[in-house]
Amino acid sequence: MKNETDNFVNFLRKKMTSKVVTLVGSDSVSDPRDRLVNKSKVCIKPKTTKEVSIILKEANQRGIQLVPVGGSTGLVGGQIAESDHQVSISLEKMNAIHFSEEDNLVTVQAGAVLADIKKVTSDAGRFFPLSIASEGSCQIGGNLATNAGGLNVLRYGSIRDLCLGIEAVLPNGNIVSSMKALTKNNMGFDIKSLLIGSEGTLAVITGAVLKTYPLPIDPMTAIISINEPAEALNLYNVASNKFGDTLMAFELIKCTGVDFLKKAGFKVRYPFSKRAPWIILIDFDVHVASVNLREEVEKTLCEVFDKNWVNEIVISNSLEQKREFWRMRELIPSANRRIGSLCSNDICVPIKKIPEFIKEADQTLMAISDKIEINCFGHMGDGNLHYNVFPISEESRESLEQYRPEIIKNINNLVRKFSGSISAEHGIGRLKSAELKLYEDPGKFNAMLAIKSAIDPKGILNPGVIFNKGSVKLKQV
Ligand SMILES: Cc1cc2nc3c(=O)[nH]c(=O)nc-3n(C[C@H](O)[C@H](O)[C@H](O)COP(=O)(O)OP(=O)(O)OC[C@H]3O[C@@H](n4cnc5c(N)ncnc54)[C@H](O)[C@@H]3O)c2cc1C
């Protein structure tokens, strides 16, 4: 295999005019949670879609396995090559961003970094709503490949809802271009939607046309102390019934998240006079056309307070204060990484069942071990919880590793019981491929397999991602 990879690399070095082949440094592709190690020794960095096409066609003919990599912030190992005969392909050199004032659309190459796209659009007076804590590193190709979600899904949807057109290269080297900037397009199958969320198993995404929105004018942020998730649900029901479309984010944070910030060395200003057992963070887009709903929102929050549903409410009165509130939420994933979770569960359950789910999951896990603690936080407004399990301070991750499979199995079983999803926004990658087979509807799973086998019969694109080994029947060519 080593010779075949060498021959492939030599072919590319001769064929391509630009310097496309680099040796991968040990830290250039990594797993943010330090569970997997990237074993690829070679990374190809094409500069054009045509080059991507040549690379895939040649790899397909030679049976070389390719692992697409974006900003390497993925949390389920999809970007991590599992053997040294796999070759990474990065689109970091394809990072052009073009904003069109005529139609307020932004056309991007897949290697563009999310924060740069947000900057270009905001400089043009528009808003690209995808907001995730990894936005300084992740690339739009990776965002599309994982159907990234984040903080504003409640109002604007995930990236699938923000993407109008896509360009990609299939494993046989064929270029699929669906870059028409059309809101209505029923010319047969929606290939764009199929490729979004396919985690580099069906195609290498090379470009996209994305929607932008008016910049929200001074959204109002409220941070609220509550005693338990049931109160969060009451509040969510009131806020969404009254303010529906103006709700931009509705986040739930357990106090453990704030404790972890301190433990991990992050300094944040605590907004409450007393320790909050649970925290809710809400963003309201109060300027709708010429109407300012701020007073209406304040009145509603006062009513909620009078009903004793909440302990304390703090409403931001400056941009700096707003940033402080959000900093607390946005730093939690980094604090979690510094502390090191035993397992992280990115799950979705129907919103109305969230309090019941949290109660039952806590009880179930405590019965497995009393040496764990749970840091539960997430985008409650779209049902997405990050239900993450950590060793208590006195214990190490290694000493509790034996409980990991049982914990994961119990959480997944509960998610199934509550009609939820075992992957809300991070995808399946390598880490959840075995679970997908167990927890996905068999009809849907087999349909996905049939699509994979038809588009990538030799299994050269990201083998082991979404479908675990043995699932995909490779064509003997
Ligand atoms: C601190 C932190 C916070 C995060 N918060 C969120 C969050 O709120 N919401 C959320 O959804 N995610 C979140 N994530 C996860 C991660 O940032 C997203 O999954 C992101 O979309 C991955 O983009 P990337 O460019 O880093 O892709 P990578 O990690 O490099 O790759 C991810 C997957 O996409 C594939 N891929 C990458 N580029 C391409 C391409 N051009 N064509 C085809 N396939 C490709 C890879 O093969 C892999 O399977 C967070 C991660 C971190 C570290």
The ligand as a Tripos MOL2 file, in Angstrom:
@<TRIPOS>MOLECULE
LIG
   53    58     1     0     0
SMALL
NO_CHARGES

@<TRIPOS>ATOM
      1 C1        -15.1000   24.5800   20.5970 C.3       1 LIG1
      2 C2        -15.9830   23.9190   19.5980 C.ar      1 LIG1
      3 C3        -17.3190   24.2990   19.5200 C.ar      1 LIG1
      4 C4        -18.1630   23.7140   18.5650 C.ar      1 LIG1
      5 N1        -19.4620   24.1220   18.5060 N.ar      1 LIG1
      6 C5        -20.2740   23.6050   17.5540 C.ar      1 LIG1
      7 C6        -21.6340   24.0410   17.4560 C.ar      1 LIG1
      8 O1        -22.1250   24.8650   18.2320 O.2       1 LIG1
      9 N2        -22.3820   23.5220   16.4560 N.ar      1 LIG1
     10 C7        -21.8840   22.6110   15.5660 C.ar      1 LIG1
     11 O2        -22.6170   22.1890   14.6680 O.2       1 LIG1
     12 N3        -20.6140   22.1500   15.6710 N.ar      1 LIG1
     13 C8        -19.8020   22.6220   16.6260 C.ar      1 LIG1
     14 N4        -18.5150   22.1720   16.7340 N.ar      1 LIG1
     15 C9        -18.0300   21.1050   15.8430 C.3       1 LIG1
     16 C10       -17.2860   21.5810   14.5750 C.3       1 LIG1
     17 O3        -16.7710   22.8720   14.7330 O.3       1 LIG1
     18 C11       -18.2340   21.5220   13.3700 C.3       1 LIG1
     19 O4        -18.5760   20.1870   13.1240 O.3       1 LIG1
     20 C12       -17.6360   22.1350   12.0840 C.3       1 LIG1
     21 O5        -18.6880   22.2470   11.1470 O.3       1 LIG1
     22 C13       -16.5110   21.3190   11.4720 C.3       1 LIG1
     23 O6        -15.8610   22.0980   10.4840 O.3       1 LIG1
     24 P1        -14.3080   21.8610   10.1310 P.3       1 LIG1
     25 O7        -13.9610   22.7250    8.9700 O.co2     1 LIG1
     26 O8        -13.4730   21.9990   11.3230 O.co2     1 LIG1
     27 O9        -14.3520   20.3500    9.6190 O.3       1 LIG1
     28 P2        -13.3890   19.1350   10.0040 P.3       1 LIG1
     29 O10       -13.3840   18.9050   11.4550 O.co2     1 LIG1
     30 O11       -12.0680   19.2970    9.3630 O.co2     1 LIG1
     31 O12       -14.1810   17.9440    9.2850 O.3       1 LIG1
     32 C14       -15.4560   17.5620    9.7400 C.3       1 LIG1
     33 C15       -16.0690   16.5590    8.7320 C.3       1 LIG1
     34 O13       -16.3080   17.2020    7.4870 O.3       1 LIG1
     35 C16       -15.5790   16.5690    6.4270 C.3       1 LIG1
     36 N5        -15.1220   17.6410    5.5400 N.ar      1 LIG1
     37 C17       -14.3830   18.7290    5.8540 C.ar      1 LIG1
     38 N6        -14.2340   19.5220    4.7800 N.ar      1 LIG1
     39 C18       -14.8840   18.9130    3.7490 C.ar      1 LIG1
     40 C19       -15.1210   19.2330    2.3790 C.ar      1 LIG1
     41 N7        -14.6270   20.3390    1.8220 N.pl3     1 LIG1
     42 N8        -15.8400   18.3720    1.6370 N.ar      1 LIG1
     43 C20       -16.3540   17.2410    2.1580 C.ar      1 LIG1
     44 N9        -16.1680   16.8880    3.4470 N.ar      1 LIG1
     45 C21       -15.4560   17.7140    4.2320 C.ar      1 LIG1
     46 C22       -14.4690   15.7970    7.1080 C.3       1 LIG1
     47 O14       -14.0690   14.6770    6.3550 O.3       1 LIG1
     48 C23       -15.1570   15.3930    8.4130 C.3       1 LIG1
     49 O15       -15.9360   14.2440    8.2210 O.3       1 LIG1
     50 C24       -17.6550   22.7160   17.6940 C.ar      1 LIG1
     51 C25       -16.3090   22.3270   17.7890 C.ar      1 LIG1
     52 C26       -15.4840   22.9090   18.7270 C.ar      1 LIG1
     53 C27       -14.0490   22.4690   18.7800 C.3       1 LIG1
@<TRIPOS>BOND
     1     1     2 1
     2     2     3 ar
     3     2    52 ar
     4     3     4 ar
     5     4     5 ar
     6     4    50 ar
     7     5     6 ar
     8     6     7 ar
     9     6    13 1
    10     7     8 2
    11     7     9 ar
    12     9    10 ar
    13    10    11 2
    14    10    12 ar
    15    12    13 ar
    16    13    14 ar
    17    14    15 1
    18    14    50 ar
    19    15    16 1
    20    16    17 1
    21    16    18 1
    22    18    19 1
    23    18    20 1
    24    20    21 1
    25    20    22 1
    26    22    23 1
    27    23    24 1
    28    24    25 2
    29    24    26 1
    30    24    27 1
    31    27    28 1
    32    28    29 2
    33    28    30 1
    34    28    31 1
    35    31    32 1
    36    32    33 1
    37    33    34 1
    38    33    48 1
    39    34    35 1
    40    35    36 1
    41    35    46 1
    42    36    37 ar
    43    36    45 ar
    44    37    38 ar
    45    38    39 ar
    46    39    40 ar
    47    39    45 ar
    48    40    41 1
    49    40    42 ar
    50    42    43 ar
    51    43    44 ar
    52    44    45 ar
    53    46    47 1
    54    46    48 1
    55    48    49 1
    56    50    51 ar
    57    51    52 ar
    58    52    53 1
@<TRIPOS>SUBSTRUCTURE
     1 LIG1         1 GROUP 0 **** ****
